[in-house]
Amino acid sequence: MLETLRLDGRVAIVTGGSRGLGRVMALALAEAGADVALAARSKPGLEETAHQVERLGRRASVIPTDVRSVTEMEALVRQTRDLLGRLDILVNNSGVAEVAPLAEMLPAAWGRVLETNLTGVFNGCRAVASHFLSARSGKIVNVASVLGAVGLPGYTAYAASKGGVIALTRTLAVEWARYNVQVNAIAPGWFVTEMNRGAFADEKIRERLLREVPMRRPGRVEEIGPLIVYLASPASDFMTGQTIFLDGGHSAA
């Protein structure tokens, strides 16, 4: 059974792989046997992730990329195949947040969130389309959020973008099912990462964020690793169009 979770000989792209959950997912894929192309705008962060991948005995390529750019995402796919020899898995993880009441949010801030979190996923899926469809094989894992399904004041742009990711995942999975390409999503709840560590250090903010989480704790970053490996591996070949909420029960409450 465990052999179906192995990724030996596979190659994955992970966007947003320079830190946080992106780094954790890249390392989990490498530990399962995959070589990894790492994409983000921060080259130093990517290089640190690459060093950690290589310490696991896998190859890593650092490819600085802005997911908002169609041409850069297409170049990412080409370079991955040139440098690592193939491409089997795409993890669309890059994301940003702008927190403000909608009435006070500037249109430019709204645009930044949607362009990165939703258009970036579109760009990634479109960039791998010809390769995955002609190969009649491929795994796409999009990173959504529990806030794509539940409301939290101040997160309208972020929630709209992640709700869009969930809808895109479902529909693209139906389009590409006959090509043996599986498209699924992970919707994390609250995980403590570099992006929000300061907020969770404040007890009042921590209590407010966790009050709707039945487990009353944030996720531990290592808890996302097994799920990304499952969705990237042959073990999930009969699953497509699904969004798995890894959120301590938040979406169920």
MOTA-V706175 format. One record per run of one state. SS is the DSSP state (a for helix, b for strand, c for the rest). FROM is the first residue (numbers start at 1). TO is the last residue. If there is no record, write none. Layout:
# MOTA-V706175
<<SS;FROM;TO> <SS;FROM;TO>>
This chain:
# MOTA-V706175
<<c;1;1> <a;2;5> <c;6;10> <b;11;15> <c;16;19> <a;20;31> <c;32;34> <b;35;39> <c;40;42> <a;43;55> <c;56;59> <b;60;62> <c;63;69> <a;70;84> <c;85;88> <b;89;92> <c;93;101> <a;102;104> <c;105;106> <a;107;135> <c;136;137> <b;138;143> <c;144;145> <a;146;148> <c;149;155> <a;156;179> <c;180;180> <b;181;188> <c;189;190> <b;191;191> <c;192;196> <a;197;201> <c;202;202> <a;203;210> <c;211;218> <b;219;219> <c;220;220> <a;221;223> <c;224;224> <a;225;232> <c;233;233> <a;234;236> <c;237;242> <b;243;246> <c;247;249> <a;250;252> <c;253;253>>
